[in-house]
Amino acid sequence: MTTPAAPANAPAKPEPAPPFDLITMGRIGVDIYPLQIGVPLAEVETFGKFLGGSATNVAVAAARLRRRSAVVSRTGADPFGEYVHRALREFGVDDRWVTPVQRYPTPVTFCEIFPPDDFPIWFYRRPKAPDLEIHPEELDLDAIRSAGIFWITGTGLCEEPSRTATLAALAARSARPGAGPTVFDLDWRPAFWGGEGGASGDGGEGGARAMAEARPIYREALAHATVAVGNLDEAEVATGLRDPQACAEALLELGAELAVVKQGPKGVLALHRDGTRAQVPPVPVEVVNGLGAGDAFGGALCHGLLAGWPLERTVRWANAAGAIVAGRLACSSAMPTPEEIEQRLTETETRADPETEAPADPEAETQAGSGADHHPAPRTARTRA
């Protein structure tokens, strides 16, 4: 018996869409940032509205590098939620897995900008952020398994049902033979775990207890991750250690194949289980707002991993991306293109050449780069209900 041939004019069956280069899962919201630098929030008169959330910014950063990216998250069913969807699409990030939650508003975040290293931040995520209402049964596990890179954050582990959903996604991903890198952004926000403050270096009186509560959950996630990335505060949550080399080695022992420890003005240490080591210095930059540097670093790190670059080249590229964003006001809309990153690297290498280097102005630049965290060394960062 033969199968009848399709009519000559029958429409061709559409080809299945290729897997995403990157799927991130976690925080999303709206950044309301002052357009006045060096002015306390109580006195700021003009603000800009930007797409925000670390996992979201990483997806945007990758999209700017011409990677096919998507976000798994949730917003409120409100005008800010509509804005988030529109902004994602404008940045080229797929929003199919960003769904509304009726009972919680889309989070907003405010900050103050006091360069070069003081960026107090206020998260408005009460009574609960919609992005913590991700349920395991809602996940597209096939897409997560097949993505080139899957990226999760520590914030997604702080409350249920997001915690169970995140761990379920990690388990499904790690069970797939030949899956690509799975990145755990250690992303530590003490206030989300019962401590005080929104920056990784905060914590207050409850900081040590919050770290102790989070540590076993972080370690459960690390058992499924192949890449761990964070600053020293964040690495301490997972390892209980503060020395960069010791932190990197402990992260490998906990399951990662690659540990990336960001050290702000001291640069970045990356250590692979195969013994490859990269110690990359920071990129000089006149800092405007350091709050997006770590997310730019993350997007560029994913780009290098997807390209199969050597470890040192990948980290240098990520460092340059972070430095570019640290020199700009916003986060998501500040993410650089490949051409901008290459140009910054060329400029940095030219300045490092003794035959071409000009005398530096010590007041003009700070050795920041993307060795800094998403929120480098803020002294008074806070979270508000």
Disulfide bonds with the S-S distance in Angstrom:
none
